Amino acid sequence: MRILVAGASGALGRRLVPLLIQAGHEVTGTCNSPGRTQLLRELGASPVRLDLLDAGAVRAAVLDAKPDAIVHQATALADVKFGRSLDETFAITNRLRTEGTDALLNAAREAGVRRFVAQSFAPYLYARQGGPVKTEADPVDETPPPNTSRTYAAITYLERSTIAFGGIALRYGGFYGATSDALIGPVRKRLLPILGDGGGIFPWLHLDDGAAATVLALEHLGPAIYNVVDDDPAPVRDWLPVLASALGAKPPRHAPAWLARLVAGPAAVELGTHARGASNAKAKRELGWAPRYPSWRLGFPAAYSALAQVG
């Protein structure tokens, strides 16, 4: 197929492009930085510099590429700094998930594109009630914590728009596997403590496994939603010490919930203590996908052993 990958130079996109080419596809990759075009050429894609928030430019790019499929991987999370408000941190990404999704889908309809795969997000998405691990049939959180409502709304908008088009939304787990991962610095500096009982469940995903699942998703028609996570959703109190060890850092600190609410904000405490995990059974069954790293217990050391030696 001819495939247009929006956000092809991002953490997942740069792993996805070579896999698509190895599978025999012809790839056009978009980026929003002139410095990334050479990277895309080296990966084997035809680069296009594109602002996904410019609907006219998106239309022109899609019509010119004449793709059979579009993969929406665009975010604005490089070098992101997390604070008390998730909505502020994700402000541009939220626009890419709403305005950018609209631009791509409108252009896709005009160009006659039938396949559309979009990046969604499994961690923190599901309602914080009932069992600890959720399937795609379980409800998402309709009352998100403070300062997260716009981010939840943007994810929901992307998914609904994708499904209405007949596409596939992939609810990826928390990405890891790159030397630029956002948690590396805070964990090394012991700035990411275990809040309260640390009981919030978090599903992880190695970037290589996310790219492999995306290739498989393109072989299927929607509409569909899949959790693309590893086999081992686990509470913060379990995975955070293992991540610190893999990075050669000291064990994480612990912070009582009352103190964390004052310092980190109520959303961080609520998610760190009550978030639900996600099951990958549907993706395994319907896409034929199996993660190379079935657990972060194996993936963290594999991804960060070199960093630990120089840390």
C-alpha positions in Angstrom: 0.0 0.0 0.0 0.9 3.7 -0.2 0.8 4.8 3.4 1.0 8.4 4.8 2.3 8.5 8.3 1.6 11.7 10.1 4.1 12.3 12.8 6.6 9.9 11.2 9.6 11.4 12.9 8.3 10.9 16.4 9.3 8.2 18.9 6.9 5.6 17.5 6.9 6.8 13.9 10.7 6.4 13.4 10.3 2.8 14.4 7.2 2.3 12.4 8.5 3.6 9.0 11.2 0.9 8.6 8.8 -1.9 9.4 6.3 -0.6 6.9 8.9 -0.5 4.2 10.2 -4.0 5.1 6.6 -5.1 4.7 6.6 -3.8 1.1 4.7 -0.6 1.6 5.6 2.8 0.1 5.7 5.4 2.9 5.2 9.2 2.9 6.2 10.6 6.3 5.3 14.0 7.7 7.1 16.1 10.2 6.8 19.6 11.4 10.5 20.4 11.7 13.0 21.0 8.8 15.6 19.1 10.8 13.6 15.9 10.6 13.3 15.5 6.9 16.7 14.0 6.5 15.9 11.5 9.2 12.8 10.4 7.3 14.8 10.0 4.1 17.3 7.8 5.9 14.5 5.7 7.2 13.3 5.2 3.7 10.2 7.5 3.6 9.4 10.4 1.3 9.4 13.3 3.7 6.8 16.1 3.7 7.1 19.0 6.1 3.5 19.6 7.4 1.7 21.4 10.1 -1.2 19.2 10.9 -3.1 22.2 12.3 -3.1 23.8 8.8 -6.1 22.1 7.2 -5.4 23.4 3.8 -1.8 22.1 3.8 -3.0 18.7 5.1 -5.5 18.5 2.3 -2.9 19.3 -0.3 -0.4 16.8 1.2 -2.9 13.9 1.3 -4.2 14.6 -2.3 -0.6 14.7 -3.5 0.5 11.5 -1.7 -2.6 9.6 -2.9 -2.3 7.1 0.0 -4.3 3.9 0.4 -4.0 4.3 4.2 -3.2 7.0 6.8 -1.6 6.5 10.2 -2.1 9.4 12.6 0.8 9.3 15.1 1.2 13.1 15.6 1.8 14.4 19.1 3.7 17.3 20.6 5.3 15.5 23.5 9.1 15.7 22.7 10.9 17.2 25.7 7.6 17.6 27.6 7.7 18.7 31.2 4.9 17.3 33.3 3.3 19.6 36.0 0.2 19.8 38.0 -2.1 20.3 34.9 -2.1 17.5 32.4 -4.3 19.8 30.2 -1.5 22.4 30.0 1.2 19.8 29.3 -1.0 18.2 26.5 -2.4 21.5 25.1 -0.9 21.2 21.6 -1.3 17.4 21.5 -5.0 17.9 22.3 -5.3 20.1 19.3 -3.5 17.5 17.1 -6.0 14.9 18.4 -9.0 17.1 17.5 -8.2 19.7 14.8 -5.5 17.5 13.3 -7.7 14.4 13.3 -10.4 16.4 11.5 -8.0 17.7 8.9 -6.7 14.2 8.1 -10.1 12.6 8.0 -11.6 15.3 5.8 -8.7 14.9 3.4 -8.9 11.1 3.6 -12.6 11.3 2.6 -11.8 13.5 -0.4 -8.9 11.3 -1.5 -10.9 8.1 -1.2 -8.7 6.6 1.6 -10.3 3.6 3.2 -7.9 2.7 6.0 -7.1 5.0 8.9 -5.2 4.1 12.1 -4.9 6.6 14.9 -2.8 6.8 18.1 -4.9 6.7 21.3 -3.8 6.2 24.9 -4.8 3.4 27.4 -3.2 4.6 30.7 -5.6 6.6 32.9 -8.4 6.3 30.3 -10.7 3.8 31.9 -13.2 4.5 34.7 -11.7 4.2 38.1 -14.1 1.6 39.4 -14.6 -2.1 39.2 -11.8 -4.5 38.5 -8.1 -3.5 38.0 -7.7 -4.4 34.3 -10.1 -3.2 31.7 -11.0 -4.4 28.2 -12.1 -2.2 25.2 -15.8 -2.9 26.2 -15.4 -1.2 29.6 -16.4 2.4 30.0 -13.9 5.2 29.9 -13.7 7.7 32.7 -16.6 10.2 32.4 -15.5 12.2 35.5 -11.7 12.7 35.0 -9.6 14.2 37.7 -9.0 18.0 37.9 -7.0 19.6 35.1 -7.3 16.5 32.9 -10.8 17.0 31.3 -9.6 18.6 28.1 -7.0 15.8 27.6 -9.6 13.1 28.1 -12.0 14.9 25.8 -9.4 15.1 23.1 -8.7 11.4 23.3 -12.4 10.6 23.2 -12.9 12.9 20.2 -10.1 11.2 18.3 -11.5 7.8 18.9 -15.1 8.6 18.1 -14.0 10.4 14.9 -11.8 7.5 13.8 -14.5 4.9 14.5 -17.1 7.0 12.6 -14.8 7.0 9.6 -14.4 3.2 9.9 -10.9 3.3 11.1 -8.9 1.8 14.0 -7.9 3.5 17.2 -4.9 1.9 19.0 -4.9 2.6 22.7 -1.2 2.3 23.3 0.3 1.8 26.7 2.9 4.1 28.2 5.8 4.1 25.7 9.3 3.3 26.7 12.4 2.2 25.0 14.0 5.4 23.8 16.9 7.3 25.4 14.8 10.4 25.4 11.9 8.9 27.4 10.2 11.6 29.5 10.5 9.6 32.8 14.2 9.0 32.7 15.3 12.3 34.1 12.7 12.5 36.9 13.3 8.9 38.0 17.1 9.4 38.1 16.6 12.6 40.1 14.1 10.8 42.4 11.5 13.4 41.5 8.9 10.7 40.8 7.8 9.3 44.1 5.3 6.5 44.9 2.2 8.5 46.0 0.1 7.1 48.8 -0.2 3.3 48.4 1.0 3.4 44.8 -2.0 1.3 43.8 -2.7 2.9 40.5 -2.4 0.4 37.6 -0.3 1.5 34.6 0.0 -0.5 31.3 3.3 -0.2 29.6 4.4 -0.8 26.0 7.9 -1.0 24.4 8.0 1.3 21.3 9.1 -1.6 19.1 6.0 -3.6 20.1 3.8 -0.6 19.4 5.3 -0.2 15.9 4.8 -3.9 15.2 1.1 -3.8 16.3 0.5 -0.8 14.0 1.8 -2.6 11.0 -0.7 -5.5 11.8 -3.5 -3.1 12.3 -3.1 -1.7 8.8 -3.9 -5.2 7.5 -7.4 -5.0 9.0 -10.5 -2.8 8.3 -12.3 -1.1 11.1 -14.1 0.2 12.9 -12.3 -1.1 15.9 -10.5 -0.1 19.1 -7.6 -2.1 20.5 -5.6 -1.9 23.7 -2.0 -2.3 22.6 -0.2 -2.9 25.9 2.1 -5.5 27.4 0.9 -8.6 29.3 1.7 -7.1 32.7 -0.4 -4.1 33.8 0.9 -3.3 37.3 0.6 -0.8 40.2 3.1 2.0 40.4 4.5 0.6 43.6 5.7 -2.5 41.6 7.0 -1.0 38.4 8.6 2.3 39.6 11.4 0.6 41.7 12.2 -1.7 38.8 12.4 1.3 36.4 14.7 3.1 38.8 16.9 0.0 39.2 17.1 -0.4 35.4 18.3 3.2 35.1 20.9 2.7 37.8 19.0 5.2 40.1 18.3 5.1 43.8 14.9 3.6 44.8 12.0 6.0 44.5 10.8 8.0 47.5 7.4 7.6 49.0 5.0 10.5 49.6 1.8 10.3 51.7 -1.3 11.1 49.7 -2.1 14.3 51.7 1.3 15.8 51.0 1.3 14.8 47.4 -2.1 16.5 46.9 -0.5 19.8 48.1 2.7 19.4 46.0 1.8 17.4 42.9 -2.0 18.1 42.8 -5.1 16.0 43.3 -5.0 14.5 39.8 -1.5 12.9 40.3 -2.7 11.3 43.5 -5.9 10.0 42.1 -4.2 8.5 39.1 -1.3 7.2 41.1 -3.6 5.4 43.5 -6.7 4.5 41.6 -6.0 4.3 37.8 -7.0 1.1 36.0 -5.0 -1.0 33.7 -5.8 -2.5 30.2 -6.0 -6.0 28.7 -4.3 -6.8 25.3 -6.3 -10.0 24.8 -8.4 -8.5 21.9 -5.3 -7.2 20.0 -3.6 -10.6 20.4 -6.7 -12.4 19.2 -7.8 -10.2 16.3 -4.6 -8.7 15.1 -2.4 -11.7 15.7 0.0 -9.6 17.7 2.3 -10.7 20.4 4.6 -8.3 22.2 8.4 -9.0 22.0 8.6 -7.6 25.5 5.6 -9.2 27.3 6.5 -7.4 30.6 8.2 -4.2 31.6 10.1 -6.5 34.0 12.0 -7.7 31.0 11.7 -4.6 28.9 13.1 -2.0 31.3 16.4 -3.7 31.7 16.7 -4.4 28.0 15.9 -0.8 27.1 18.0 1.0 29.7 21.0 -1.2 30.5 23.3 1.0 28.6 22.0 4.1 30.3 22.4 2.5 33.7 26.1 1.8 33.0 26.8 5.5 32.3 24.3 7.0 34.8 
